[in-house]
Amino acid sequence: MAANIGLTPAPTGSTVQSTAPPAPSGQITAPSGPSSGTPQQPSAPTGVAPPVSNTMTPVASHSNPATTYDITITECFMADPSWPADLCLDLSKSNWEEWSFQLKVQCDRLGFVKWLKGLLPQPDAALHPKAHNIWETNDCSLRGFIYGCISKVDYNAVSHLPTSHLIYKELQQRHEKLGAHAQLLLLKKALDFRYGHNAPFCDGADEILAMHMRISNMGPVNLNQIKIILLLNAFGNDHEHLQSSLYAAMDSPSFGANMIICCLQQEDAINWACAVQSGTNPTALAAVRRDKPPRLCSNCKKEGHLATYCIKTRGSMAGKTLDEAHTAQQNARQNGRTGNANP
């Protein structure tokens, strides 16, 4: 149900007082001075309190301007069957952008924007009890809607918050400010992205812009982070053991470009020691290891193995488990049969 939400300030200025004697109750008195053509409300007899009205009109003077407002809030209900059935906010799905976009659209349609953004403060319960209760009912409706569209982990993190606006801000903080680790990984993902051969270019551009927005929402990127990204991105798809150890160390407070350099120096030292033991020139050995093209399976077209050990359909080990394929490949290496040519 759409809602009409009004927050209209009452006029300020000096109060016009009537010079005519008060009329009996139930009659309308004419104002003193020129007639405006608009009937006036009856005055209360002397010593009797004026009748109470749902619309509160402040009494103003030159020395103390009125600050009371007329408040009109319509009761709303946050329910919409057009919400995607499979859209549930979840950190593991990285779907904050889509989720928050859908929530804002629904709030725009149903009249809950001021509650979501915190633009409409809750009226005072003593001064405006009816408006206070309606505001609370509407906010409760929006809170319930949000609870039904988030993961259990997110619910536990925000269920103690009193308003839908605070809940939304906390969810935004949890899903956007993921830290330097997530930002670095997303930067690398963006750098590795390529336009597809069979997909429209605009689809690829949309994905790039979406990643850029997520990176920007995580916070500013400094030059040290760019240095880290350049060092990590140079690995490409090679040296998986090095990449795994470095990514595992990202959560450490001391992680940075210097740690990456130290890791590379240790790897060079290991390569040099191996070359000395085998009687091979260390530089030549390193060049051979780096220039060696990745193994490509002729069956499934993926890198890292050959068709001899492929467990996919029509592979030589189709129907076998991945562990069995790894074991067979290791045994072949130990026996000197590495299978350098595709069958």
BELJO-V726564 format. One record per run of one state. SS is the DSSP state (helix for helix, strand for strand, loop for the rest). FROM is the first residue (numbers start at 1). LEN is the number of residues. If there is no record, write none. Layout:
BEGIN
SS & FROM & LEN
SS & FROM & LEN
END
This chain:
BEGIN
loop & 1 & 4
strand & 5 & 5
loop & 10 & 59
strand & 69 & 5
loop & 74 & 15
strand & 89 & 1
loop & 90 & 1
helix & 91 & 3
loop & 94 & 2
helix & 96 & 15
loop & 111 & 2
helix & 113 & 5
loop & 118 & 11
helix & 129 & 19
loop & 148 & 2
strand & 150 & 1
loop & 151 & 1
helix & 152 & 7
loop & 159 & 5
helix & 164 & 13
loop & 177 & 3
helix & 180 & 13
loop & 193 & 8
helix & 201 & 17
loop & 218 & 5
helix & 223 & 11
loop & 234 & 6
helix & 240 & 9
loop & 249 & 8
helix & 257 & 22
loop & 279 & 3
helix & 282 & 10
loop & 292 & 4
strand & 296 & 1
loop & 297 & 6
strand & 303 & 1
loop & 304 & 3
helix & 307 & 3
loop & 310 & 12
helix & 322 & 13
loop & 335 & 9
END
